[in-house]
């Protein structure tokens, strides 16, 4: 039970850090005085990296480190990262140097910038490492209830742990914003993160029932996929094998060749990896792969067109803690005498995800079976279109209010317009994230090779991370195009002088095109034969994909789209 609490503490600290970083856009625009576009670019690149890193970290966990060592690295990195971000604030660094102590651009020099960027990089490592290993490591600590004498104690402590998990976000959303100094806004989560890290590290040195249980790394299935590409490249000059020439293929299970194997007819170039050359050792190596490994690699390749449609969803998702926050920070946030913290918007959107959209997504996935995941992804893309349209209309309305009250040259003054009008776009963004995450996870759970399921979900997250990073490129391209013909760019130093509404309209059109492309890809996707009791002796062995063709010789994926 002690290990359960120590590991869960890492999640509690993560929540506080996420609320502190939620307003990082304001810190960069106010204290650093950089344009809101550049501030959003910094955060989107950081967010994209933190979403791409889990793919590499998961490979390291399976091949070399294991979950315990990965958590050692990520938790220490997390603590050091948020600590360096705290030290990068002017007053903290000024205490040692005796220089400027104000939260103003004149106090931001090279030392502050170096500490900030190093700290954010370490936080990205911590975020990715915790995402990969916290939950799997918790699962490794679970013991069969029949052999666990402490099960009663475990159940007794679950309720307090759950209460803490619920209370920490509320405290982070309501109490933390009332701390005005930026050094304390980052410093308080840094203290909690350091405490959680020390609590986790305490279990490393314990012995007996209080020590962590660890599973030895068993190797990564990514290695098998890489072997297929390497072997196929080495034999690229070899002629394509014939279906009836069984001496050219190698498939061995328990030392016996399997005669009941059926292979697919697409991506035949990869089948060269299974050709047995003269005097070639039958032992598995980097130059010879089994047909089952080739078929698994084909599944991965077939998913790439689907992945590319996720990038636009990532671009829209990146608005949540950048442009939306910039809009909200310049609007009226008062309810009576209470000035609503920006973190409350994040809390409300999280509640919408958990209590509203999650149940809807589960119903859709359950009702439509194998057609559910692609329909859920399509719903997520519809949410992205609606989110962009709503954001464009709200921004245009905000600009009209600015023009009416003569606030164009006063970017620091609040616009007399309620911030809760932005709640619609935050909720639509929550719908996008919920349907996308759940549907993509279910899709890869059903369609990916069994050994690759957790990797492919990380790949999908990584592609969304590419969307975060692509948002920087999209802003640059749209900005340059808007300057054509001597016109003023849509992106200026301040939000009041920019035309963010037009950028939202562009992305609404791009999201519409992306939805059409997804439907085309989904209709042409070759659906993997489901596993079940109906498999007979003629069916392929475990881990091998067999896709029987329809009467036209092809397979249409999810006829509900066709």
PEQUIWO-V246800 format. One record per pair of residues at least 4 apart in sequence whose C-alpha atoms are under 8 Angstrom apart, sorted by the first residue. I is the first residue (numbers start at 0). GAP is how many residues later the second one is. If there is no record, write none. Layout:
i	gap
I	GAP
I	GAP
This chain:
i	gap
0	4
0	149
0	152
0	153
0	156
0	209
1	4
1	208
2	4
2	138
2	200
2	207
2	208
2	209
3	4
3	134
3	137
4	4
4	156
5	4
5	190
5	193
5	194
5	197
6	4
6	127
6	131
6	193
7	4
7	126
7	153
8	4
8	187
8	190
8	191
9	4
9	65
9	120
9	124
9	183
9	186
9	187
9	190
10	4
10	123
11	4
11	152
11	153
11	156
12	4
12	176
12	179
12	180
12	183
13	4
13	113
13	179
14	4
14	153
14	154
14	157
15	4
15	152
15	153
15	156
15	173
16	4
16	65
16	169
16	172
16	173
16	176
17	4
18	4
18	150
18	153
18	154
18	324
19	4
19	156
19	165
19	166
19	169
21	299
21	321
22	4
22	298
22	302
22	319
22	320
23	4
23	19
24	4
24	11
24	14
24	15
24	18
24	296
24	297
24	300
24	301
25	4
25	5
25	299
25	300
25	303
26	4
26	5
26	155
27	4
27	5
27	6
27	11
28	4
28	5
28	6
28	7
28	10
29	4
29	74
29	75
30	72
30	73
30	74
30	77
31	72
31	73
31	76
32	71
32	72
33	4
33	5
33	459
34	4
34	457
34	458
34	459
35	4
35	287
35	290
35	457
35	458
35	459
36	4
36	454
36	456
37	4
38	4
38	283
39	4
39	282
39	283
39	432
40	4
40	428
40	430
40	431
41	4
42	4
42	279
43	4
43	274
43	278
43	424
43	425
43	427
43	428
44	4
44	423
44	424
44	427
45	4
45	74
45	75
45	78
46	4
46	77
46	418
46	421
46	422
47	4
47	414
47	416
47	417
47	418
47	419
47	420
47	421
48	4
48	75
48	416
49	4
49	74
49	75
49	77
49	78
49	415
50	77
50	410
50	411
50	413
50	414
51	4
51	406
51	407
51	409
51	410
51	411
51	413
51	414
52	4
52	72
52	75
52	409
53	4
53	74
53	75
53	77
53	78
53	404
53	408
54	4
54	400
54	403
54	404
54	407
55	4
56	4
56	13
56	71
56	72
56	75
57	4
57	74
57	397
58	4
58	161
58	163
59	4
59	5
59	6
60	4
60	5
60	6
60	9
60	156
61	4
61	155
61	156
61	157
61	158
62	154
62	155
62	156
62	157
63	153
63	155
64	4
64	5
64	152
65	4
65	148
65	149
65	150
65	151
66	4
66	66
66	67
66	69
66	70
66	147
66	148
67	4
67	65
67	69
67	146
68	4
69	4
69	59
69	63
70	4
70	58
70	59
70	62
70	63
71	4
71	129
72	4
72	53
72	56
73	4
73	51
73	52
73	53
73	54
73	55
73	56
74	4
74	51
74	54
74	55
74	122
75	4
75	50
75	121
76	4
76	45
76	46
76	48
76	49
77	4
77	44
77	45
77	46
77	47
77	48
77	49
77	115
78	4
78	44
78	111
78	114
78	115
78	118
79	4
79	39
79	42
79	43
80	4
80	37
80	38
80	39
80	40
80	41
80	42
81	4
81	37
81	38
81	41
81	104
81	105
81	107
81	108
82	4
82	36
82	103
82	104
82	107
83	4
83	31
83	32
83	34
83	35
84	4
84	30
84	31
84	32
84	34
84	35
84	101
85	6
85	97
85	98
85	100
85	101
85	104
86	5
86	6
86	25
86	28
86	96
87	4
87	5
87	23
87	24
87	25
87	27
87	28
88	4
88	14
88	23
88	93
88	94
89	4
89	10
89	11
89	12
89	13
89	17
89	18
89	22
90	4
90	9
90	10
90	11
90	12
90	92
91	4
91	9
91	91
92	4
92	19
93	4
93	5
93	6
93	7
94	4
94	6
99	6
99	7
100	6
101	5
102	4
103	4
107	4
107	5
108	4
109	4
110	4
111	4
112	4
113	4
114	4
115	4
116	4
117	4
118	4
119	4
120	4
121	4
122	4
123	4
124	4
125	4
126	4
127	4
128	4
128	5
129	4
130	4
131	4
132	4
133	4
134	4
135	4
136	4
136	77
137	4
139	73
139	74
139	75
140	71
140	72
140	73
142	4
142	5
143	4
144	4
144	6
149	4
150	4
151	4
152	4
153	4
154	4
156	4
157	4
158	4
159	4
160	4
161	4
162	4
163	4
164	4
165	4
166	4
167	4
168	4
168	178
169	4
169	5
169	177
170	4
170	5
171	4
171	5
171	171
172	4
172	168
172	169
172	170
172	171
172	173
172	174
173	4
173	167
173	169
173	170
174	4
175	9
176	8
176	164
176	165
176	166
177	163
178	5
178	6
179	4
179	5
180	4
181	4
182	4
183	4
184	4
185	4
186	4
187	4
188	4
189	4
190	4
191	4
192	4
193	4
194	4
195	4
196	4
197	4
198	4
199	4
200	4
201	4
202	7
202	8
202	9
203	7
203	8
204	6
205	4
205	5
205	6
206	4
218	4
219	4
220	4
220	230
220	231
221	4
221	230
222	4
223	4
223	69
224	4
224	68
224	69
224	71
224	72
225	4
226	4
226	58
226	59
226	60
226	61
226	62
227	4
227	42
227	45
227	58
227	60
227	61
227	65
227	66
227	69
228	4
228	41
228	44
229	4
229	43
229	56
229	57
230	4
230	41
230	42
230	43
230	55
230	56
230	57
230	58
231	4
231	37
231	38
231	39
231	40
231	41
231	42
231	55
232	40
233	53
234	37
234	38
235	33
235	36
237	34
239	28
239	29
239	31
239	32
240	4
240	7
240	30
240	31
240	34
244	4
246	29
247	26
247	27
247	28
247	29
248	25
248	26
248	27
248	41
248	42
249	7
249	24
249	25
249	26
249	32
249	39
249	40
249	41
250	6
250	7
250	39
250	40
250	41
251	4
251	5
251	6
251	38
252	4
252	5
259	277
259	278
259	279
259	280
259	281
260	277
260	278
260	279
260	280
261	277
261	278
261	284
262	28
262	32
262	282
262	283
262	284
263	31
263	281
263	282
263	283
265	32
266	4
266	31
267	4
269	24
269	28
270	4
270	20
270	23
272	14
272	15
272	16
272	17
272	21
273	14
273	15
273	16
273	17
273	20
274	13
275	4
275	6
275	12
281	6
282	5
283	4
283	5
283	6
284	4
288	4
288	5
289	4
290	4
290	253
291	4
291	251
291	252
291	253
292	4
292	251
293	4
294	4
294	249
294	250
295	4
295	153
295	247
295	248
295	249
296	4
297	4
298	4
298	149
298	150
299	4
299	148
299	156
301	4
301	223
301	224
302	4
303	4
304	4
304	216
305	4
305	212
305	215
305	216
306	4
306	153
306	156
307	155
308	4
308	205
308	206
308	208
308	209
309	4
309	150
309	153
309	154
309	157
310	4
310	152
310	153
310	154
310	155
310	156
310	157
310	159
311	4
311	152
311	155
311	198
311	199
311	202
312	4
312	68
312	71
312	119
312	151
312	154
312	198
313	4
313	149
313	150
313	151
313	152
313	153
313	154
314	4
314	149
314	152
314	153
314	154
314	155
314	156
315	68
315	72
315	113
315	191
316	112
316	115
316	116
316	151
317	4
317	149
317	150
317	153
318	4
318	5
319	4
319	5
319	106
319	109
320	4
321	4
322	4
323	4
323	98
323	102
324	4
324	17
325	4
325	169
326	4
326	68
326	168
327	5
327	14
327	91
327	94
328	13
328	85
329	81
329	82
329	83
329	84
329	85
330	83
330	84
330	85
330	86
330	87
330	88
331	82
331	83
331	84
331	85
331	86
331	87
332	6
332	7
332	8
332	85
332	86
332	87
333	4
333	5
333	6
333	84
334	4
334	5
339	4
340	4
341	4
342	4
343	4
344	4
344	78
344	81
345	4
346	4
347	4
348	4
348	77
348	78
348	81
349	4
349	80
350	4
350	5
351	4
351	5
351	75
351	78
351	79
352	4
352	5
352	77
352	78
352	81
353	4
353	5
354	4
355	4
356	4
356	73
356	74
356	77
356	78
357	4
357	76
357	77
358	4
359	4
360	4
360	15
360	73
360	74
360	77
360	78
361	4
362	4
363	4
363	8
363	12
364	4
364	5
364	6
364	7
364	8
364	11
364	74
365	6
366	5
367	4
369	188
370	4
370	187
370	189
371	4
371	67
372	4
372	66
372	67
372	69
372	70
373	4
373	65
373	66
373	69
373	148
373	184
374	4
375	4
375	59
375	60
375	63
376	4
376	58
376	59
376	62
376	63
377	4
377	137
377	140
377	141
378	4
378	53
378	56
379	4
379	51
379	52
379	53
379	54
379	55
379	56
380	4
380	51
380	55
380	130
380	131
380	133
380	134
381	4
381	50
381	130
381	133
382	4
382	45
382	46
382	48
382	49
383	4
383	44
383	45
383	48
383	124
383	127
384	4
384	122
384	123
384	124
384	126
384	127
385	4
385	42
385	122
386	4
386	38
386	39
386	41
386	42
387	4
387	37
387	116
387	117
387	119
387	120
388	4
388	115
388	116
388	119
389	4
389	34
389	35
390	4
390	31
390	34
390	110
390	113
391	4
391	108
391	109
391	110
391	111
391	112
391	113
392	4
392	108
393	4
393	27
393	28
394	4
394	105
394	106
395	4
395	105
396	4
397	4
397	17
397	19
398	4
398	97
399	4
400	4
400	14
400	15
400	16
401	4
401	5
401	6
401	13
401	94
402	4
402	5
406	4
406	6
406	8
406	89
407	88
407	89
408	87
410	83
410	84
410	85
418	4
419	4
421	4
422	4
423	4
424	4
425	4
426	4
427	4
428	4
429	4
430	4
431	4
432	4
433	4
434	4
435	4
436	4
437	4
438	4
439	4
439	17
439	20
440	4
440	16
441	4
442	4
442	5
443	4
443	9
443	12
443	13
444	5
444	8
444	9
445	84
446	80
446	81
447	4
447	5
447	8
448	4
448	94
448	95
449	93
450	92
451	4
452	4
453	4
454	4
455	4
456	4
457	4
458	4
459	4
460	4
461	4
462	4
463	4
464	4
465	4
466	4
467	4
468	4
469	4
470	4
471	4
472	4
473	4
474	4
474	28
475	4
476	4
477	4
477	25
478	4
478	10
478	11
478	12
479	4
479	9
481	5
481	6
481	7
481	8
482	4
482	5
482	6
482	7
488	9
489	8
489	9
489	10
489	12
489	13
490	4
490	6
490	7
490	8
490	9
491	5
491	6
492	4
492	5
493	4
494	4
494	5
498	4
499	4
500	4
501	4
502	4
503	4
504	4
505	4
506	4
507	4
508	4
509	4
510	4
511	4
512	4
513	4
514	4
515	4
516	4
517	4
518	4
518	42
519	4
520	4
521	35
521	36
521	39
522	33
522	34
522	35
522	36
522	38
522	39
523	31
523	32
523	33
524	30
524	31
524	32
525	21
525	29
525	30
525	31
526	20
526	28
526	29
526	30
526	31
527	17
527	18
527	19
528	16
528	17
528	18
528	19
530	4
534	4
538	7
539	4
539	5
539	6
546	8
547	7
548	4
548	5
548	6
549	4
549	5
557	4
